[in-house]
Amino acid sequence: MVYVIADTHFNHENIIKYCNRPFKNVNEMNEYIIKKWNSVVGENDTVYHLGDVGFGSDEEIQKLLNRLNGDKILIKGNHDLRRGNNGWIRVGFSGVYNKLVIINDLVLSHYPIEVDDGYINVFGHIHDKTLDEKYNKENHFCVSCDVVEYIPVRLEDINYKRYHKL
């Protein structure tokens, strides 16, 4: 299976306040996200993380990523720029992309972007905020932790929702 998620913000104390996340501290948040991730992702699955992984030293991030099931691929977000692509690979990602990845008719990116008809933009960055009116809500799907209950979403479920208006 292939999954997507964005904006885990591991070790980011202020994200709890900014996004009104229901956690007392980063340790509680980190543990909850790891539990939710591993509840659906198996060892042989792939997860595209759509940016804003988390803060901390290489060792701290590596320890967290090592606890997450699956092969992890990163599409860098605005909070991921300080650590270079090789740095992200060193801490546990098997691949790193700077802007976007296209899988069939799904365009994976950190920020919402405009896409041609027939494509769906799967993105993060905005957390639980409303998608800007310039984007067509019919072909944009936010997978920020804050709106997917901290659970990675299967790519096939995104397409299912597209063709079977739920």
N, C-alpha and C positions, 0 to 999 in steps of 0.2 A: 504494500500500500504506500501511497505518497500523500503526505500531509503538508499543511502550511500553518504558520502562526507568526505573529509579529509582536514586538514591544514587550518582551518579557521583563526587561529592565532589572535583571538580577542585581542585587546589592545597591539599588538606587532608592535610598531612604525617602527622598522628596517625591518620588512618583506616587507613593502611597497617599500623600496629601494632595498632589496635583490632580490625580484621577479618582480621588475618593475610593481607593482600594480598601477592602475590608480587613486590613491586617494591622496588628499592633507594631510590627517591626519587619525589617528586611528578612530576617531569618524565617519568620513565619510565612512571609510571602514566597521566598525562595522554595521552601519545603512544599508549600501548597502547589506551586506551579510544577515542580518536579513530579509530585504525586499525580496531578491531573495529566501531564504529558505522558507519563509511563502507564497510565490507566488505558490509553488507547494505542500508543505507539509500541510496536514490537521491535526486537533486536534487528530484524531484517527489513524493516520499513525505512523510508526516506522522509526526512522533514526539511522543507525549505523554510528557513527562518527569515522573515522579511524585514529584518533590521531591528536595531536597538536591543541588542542582546543583554548587556549589563555592564556594570562598572567593577573595577577591581584589578588586582595584579594578574599576570598571566597564570600564576598558580591558583589563585582564587577562581578565576573563570574556568580554567581547565578542570578543577575539581567538580564544579557544578555541571559542566558539559559532559564529563565522564559518567555522571549519574543519570543522564538522559538517554533513553533508548533510541535506537535508530541511527542511520547515517545522516549527519547534519550538514546542510548546505546553506550558506549565508548569502543573502542579498543585502549589502550594507545599508544601514540607515544613518541618519545624521549623528547619532551618538556612537557610531562604530568607526569613525574615520581616523581616530588617533592611532589605533592599532592597524598596521598595514595588513594587506591580504595574507602575506606569509605568517604574520603574527596570529591571525585568526586560524590559519591551518595548524600552527603549532599548538594552539589550545584545544583543538578538537573538531574543527570543521573540515570536511573532505574537499570542499570547493567553496570559493568565494567569488561573488560577482559584485561589481560596483554599481550597476544601475537596474537591470531587469533581466528576467529569463522568460522565454516564451515556451509553453508546453501546450501543443495543439492550439486551442483557441483561448487559452488562459495566459494573460500577461501578468507575471508576478513582479511586483515592485514595492519599494518601501513607501513612497509617496503615491497618492492617487494620481493617475495620469489619464489623459484622454486616449481612447483607443478607437480603432475603426469598428464599424458595424460588423457583427459576427464574432467579436472578441469580448472577453470579460477581463477587466482589470481587477486582480486580487492584490490587495495592498494593506498596509498598516498605517503607522504614523499619527493618524488623527485620534487614536484611542476611542473614547466614547463620544466624541464630538460629531456633529452633523456634517455630512458630506457637503462640500461647497455646491451651490446651485448650478455652477457651470458644468458639472458632471452629470451624466445620465445615470440615475440610480438603478436602472434596469441592467446595466452592464458593468457595475462596480460592486465589489464585495469586500468588506473590511474584515480582516482577521486579527485585529489587535486583541491581545489578551483580554482586555476590558470588555469586549463585546462578544467573545466566543467562550466565556466562562473559563478562561485559562486552559482550554482544551484544544490541541491541534485539530484542524478541520481536514477531512479527506478531500482531495481534489475532486474525486468523482461525486461527492455530495454537492459541491458547488455547481457542477454541471447539471446534476439532478434538479436542484432548486431552480436553475435557469429554465429548464424545459418543462418542469412540472410546478408551476407557480403555486407555492405552498402558502 
